[in-house]
C-alpha cells in the first residue's frame, strides 16, 4: 500500500500569515461579542450554560413576564429540567450548543463565552486554508493556493451576515464543525473515526446535518478516486 500523498507545503511565512490572520480575527471578535443575555439565541445557549453552572439568569418578555420559572438545585440533571417549555431549560429542543458553552462558562465565566465565540470564528480561517490545500495537494503554485484559501477564510468570517451575528449561535458552531469535518474527509490519511465523532457533534448541534450522511458515505466509499479524476480533467 502506497503512502498517502500529503499536500505540498508553501513557504513558512504563509503559515505565519494564516496564524496572524486567525489571531487578528480572534482579537476583533472578542471585542465584537454582544451578550450573553440579549435575545432569543441566548435563551437556548448562554442561559442554559449558566444554569448548568448554578448561575441564575432570567429574561423578561415584552409583556413583562419572566421567561423562566425554575429553581436551581445546584446539581445535574435537576438543573436541566424546566416543566414550562420543552421539558429542558433551553427554549429549543437541542441542548448541544448549551452544553458546549457550559464548559467555557465553568472555567472562565462570561469571558469564556466571549472567547468561545471568538475561537469559533477564528478557527474558520486556518480551516479554509487546509481545505484548499487538501483539494489541490499537488498544486504547482502553493503560494497562490494558500493565499486563495486565506482569502476564502477571511471572506467567510467577515461576510455581512456573520458580522451582524454578535452572539453565540448554533449556526456559528455548525460552521466551524462543518469546516473541520471537511478537512478530515479530504485528508488522504482518511481519519474516519475522528471525522465521524465530529460529524456526530455537528448533527447534535444542527440536526439538519444528517442530510449530508449520503454524501459522507459516498465520500468514504469513493476514497481518493474523485481527486485523481479531478486532476486528470485538469
C-alpha positions in Angstrom: 0.0 0.0 0.0 1.4 3.4 -1.0 1.8 6.2 1.4 -0.9 8.9 1.3 0.1 11.9 -0.7 0.0 14.9 1.7 -0.5 18.4 0.4 2.6 20.3 -0.7 3.8 23.0 1.6 4.4 26.6 0.8 7.0 28.9 2.4 6.9 29.2 6.2 5.9 32.8 6.0 2.5 31.7 4.6 1.8 29.7 7.8 2.7 32.7 9.9 0.4 34.9 7.8 -2.5 32.5 8.3 -1.8 32.4 12.0 -1.7 36.2 12.2 -5.0 36.5 10.3 -6.6 34.0 12.7 -5.2 35.8 15.8 -6.4 39.2 14.5 -9.9 37.7 13.8 -9.9 36.2 17.4 -9.0 39.6 18.9 -11.5 41.6 16.9 -14.3 39.0 17.6 -13.5 39.2 21.3 -14.4 42.9 21.2 -17.4 42.3 18.9 -19.2 39.8 21.1 -22.5 41.2 22.4 -24.0 39.1 25.2 -24.6 36.9 26.9 -28.3 37.7 27.7 -29.6 39.9 24.9 -32.2 37.9 23.0 -33.6 34.7 21.6 -30.4 32.9 20.8 -29.2 33.3 24.4 -32.3 31.6 25.7 -31.1 28.2 24.4 -27.3 28.6 24.5 -25.8 31.0 27.1 -28.7 31.0 29.6 -28.8 27.2 29.9 -25.0 27.2 30.1 -25.2 29.4 33.1 -28.0 27.3 34.7 -25.7 24.2 34.5 -23.2 26.1 36.5 -25.6 27.2 39.2 -25.8 30.8 37.9 -29.4 32.1 37.9 -30.4 34.3 35.0 -33.7 35.5 33.6 -35.2 37.1 30.5 -38.2 39.5 30.5 -40.8 39.1 27.8 -42.4 42.0 26.1 -45.4 41.8 28.4 -43.2 42.0 31.5 -43.5 38.3 32.4 -40.5 36.1 33.2 -39.2 33.7 30.5 -38.1 31.1 33.1 -39.7 29.7 36.2 -37.1 27.3 37.6 -35.5 26.8 41.0 -31.9 25.8 40.6 -30.9 22.8 42.8 -27.2 23.1 42.2 -26.9 19.7 40.7 -27.4 17.9 37.4 -29.6 16.7 35.8 -32.1 18.5 38.1 -31.0 22.0 36.8 -31.7 20.8 33.2 -35.4 20.4 33.8 -38.0 23.1 33.0 -41.6 21.9 33.1 -42.9 25.0 31.4 -41.2 24.5 28.0 -39.9 21.5 26.1 -39.1 19.9 29.4 -35.5 21.2 29.4 -34.1 24.6 30.3 -33.4 25.6 26.8 -36.0 27.3 24.7 -35.1 24.9 21.8 -35.2 21.2 21.7 -31.4 20.9 21.2 -29.1 21.1 24.3 -25.8 20.5 22.4 -24.8 24.2 22.0 -25.6 25.0 25.6 -23.5 22.1 26.8 -20.6 23.3 24.7 -20.9 26.8 26.2 -21.4 25.5 29.7 -17.8 24.2 29.8 -16.4 27.6 28.7 -18.5 29.4 31.3 -17.5 26.9 34.1 -13.8 27.7 33.6 -13.8 31.4 32.6 -17.2 32.8 33.3 -18.6 35.3 30.8 -15.1 35.7 29.4 -15.3 32.1 28.4 -18.5 32.7 26.4 -16.8 35.6 24.7 -13.7 33.5 24.0 -15.8 30.6 22.6 -17.5 33.0 20.2 -14.2 34.4 19.0 -12.5 31.0 18.8 -15.3 29.5 16.6 -14.9 32.3 14.1 -11.1 32.5 14.2 -10.7 28.7 13.5 -12.6 29.2 10.2 -9.6 31.0 8.7 -7.0 28.2 9.0 -9.6 25.5 8.3 -10.4 27.2 5.0 -6.7 27.2 4.1 -6.5 23.5 5.0 -9.5 22.6 2.8 -8.0 24.3 -0.2 -4.7 22.5 0.4 -6.5 19.2 0.6 -8.4 19.9 -2.6 -5.2 20.9 -4.5 -2.5 18.9 -2.9 -0.3 18.8 -5.9 -0.6 22.4 -6.9 2.4 23.8 -8.8 1.7 27.2 -7.2 1.3 26.5 -3.4 1.7 30.2 -2.5 -1.2 31.2 -4.8 -3.2 28.2 -3.5 -2.7 29.1 0.2 -3.4 32.8 -0.4 -6.7 31.8 -2.1 -7.5 29.7 0.9 -6.7 32.6 3.2 -8.9 34.9 1.2 -11.7 32.4 1.3 -11.5 32.1 5.1 -11.4 35.8 5.6 -14.4 36.3 3.2 -16.3 33.6 5.1 -15.6 35.1 8.5 -16.1 38.7 7.6 -19.1 38.4 5.3 -22.1 40.7 6.2 -24.2 38.0 7.8 -21.5 36.9 10.2 -20.6 40.5 11.0 -24.2 41.0 12.3 -24.0 37.8 14.3 -22.6 39.1 17.5 -23.8 36.4 19.9 -23.3 32.7 20.4 -25.4 30.9 17.8 -25.9 27.3 16.8 -25.1 28.2 13.2 -21.7 29.5 14.3 -20.8 26.2 15.9 -22.1 24.3 12.9 -20.0 26.4 10.5 -16.7 25.7 12.4 -17.5 22.0 12.8 -18.6 21.6 9.2 -15.3 23.0 8.0 -13.4 20.7 10.4 -15.3 17.7 9.1 -14.5 18.7 5.5 -10.8 18.9 6.4 -10.8 15.4 7.8 -12.8 14.0 4.9 -10.4 15.4 2.4 -7.3 14.1 4.4 -5.5 11.4 2.3 -4.8 9.6 5.6 -8.6 9.0 6.0 -9.1 9.6 9.8 -12.7 8.3 9.6 -13.1 7.8 13.3 -12.3 11.4 14.2 -14.4 12.6 11.3 -17.3 10.5 12.5 -17.1 11.9 16.0 -17.0 15.5 14.8 -19.9 14.8 12.4 -21.9 13.4 15.3 -21.3 16.5 17.3 -22.2 18.6 14.3 -25.5 16.7 13.9 -26.2 17.1 17.6 -25.9 20.9 17.3 -27.6 21.2 13.9 -29.8 18.2 13.2 -30.0 19.3 9.5 -26.5 17.9 9.2 -28.0 14.4 8.8 -28.9 15.4 5.2 -25.2 15.1 4.5 -25.0 11.5 5.5 -25.4 10.1 1.9 -22.6 12.5 0.7 -20.3 11.5 3.6 -21.0 7.8 2.9 -20.2 8.2 -0.8 -17.0 10.0 0.1 -15.9 7.1 2.3 -16.6 4.6 -0.4 -15.1 6.6 -3.3 -11.8 7.2 -1.4 -9.4 9.3 -3.4 -10.8 8.4 -6.8 -12.6 11.7 -7.1 -9.3 13.5 -6.5 -7.5 11.6 -9.2 -10.3 12.2 -11.6 -10.2 15.9 -10.9 -6.5 16.1 -11.7 -7.0 14.1 -14.9 -9.6 16.6 -16.0 -7.2 19.4 -15.1 
